[in-house]
Amino acid sequence: MTATLAVARTQFRIIRRDPWFLVVMFGMPLVVMPLFASTMGFALRAEGFEQATGAELVVPGQTVLFGFFVGGSTAFSVFREHGWKTWDRLRASAASPTALLAGYAIPWVIIHFLYSTLLMVAGSFFVGLRLNGGSALAVALIMAAYAVCVVAIVLLATATLRTVNQVNGLLNVGAMLLGGLGGALVPHETLPGWAQAVAPATPTYWAMQGHRAVFLEQGGLSDVVGPAAVLFAAAAVVTVLAVKRFQTDETKEFFA
């Protein structure tokens, strides 16, 4: 635990000194939300949600989509150590491979959750997102479950891939693909039949199902337990795979 906390504290210091990636990731959704809110409103009203403005989909959707990029920073934190030639020093410490992975994961789970919270709050100002009787605790539960799941997926990618270009490509394509299939870009019901069938295999689908339950159906904690449980269970399985695959003596290439 001591080693994990030491690595986590170091990551927080690095992030604090260079926060511009997070600033950009926060600003971009705020530009997209007003552009697509009206379109999403038409789609939701066509589904029967007569009072929907579009904010109920576009804000959670952009939060889920860009949250994948934010969670991807977990991988870059590990690869950066290789680029800085400091990885061998970490290997020589008393930290186990599992402790190292946890030390990189914990800061980004926390940051992911805070990032999502701030975007939700900003969405209330920019496009009028309202709970409409839904539960704020339910939203928090879904955001926490999604943060854990995304970081777990990125840890597995970190353990498996060898170069930072591979990670970058996978994250960019993966974020858009999972976002599209999961209903973060358009309502799930408007997707082609094959996409709707595949969607439940993605974490974005379960995150969006939880958000829809709250913002469109006035759901509470009991209504999001199912989606949250799926995300936490998936995170547990993927984390086990990441720990088994992770080898501290593998060389990672940070520079192209």
Buried (B, 14 or more C-beta within 10 A) or exposed (E): EEBBEBBBEBBEEEBEEEEEEBEEBBEBBBEBBBEBBEEBBEBBBEBEBEEBBBBBBBBBBBBBBBBBBBBBBBBBBBBBBBBEEEBEEBEEEEBEBBBBBBBBBBBBBBBBBBBBBEBBEBBEEBBEBEBBEBBEEBBBBBBBBBBBBBBBBBBBBBBBBEBBEBBBEBBEEBBBEBBBBBBBBBBBEEBEEEBBEBBEEBBBBBBBBBBBBBBBBEBBBEBBBEBBEBBBEBBEEBBEBBBEBBEBEEEBBBEE
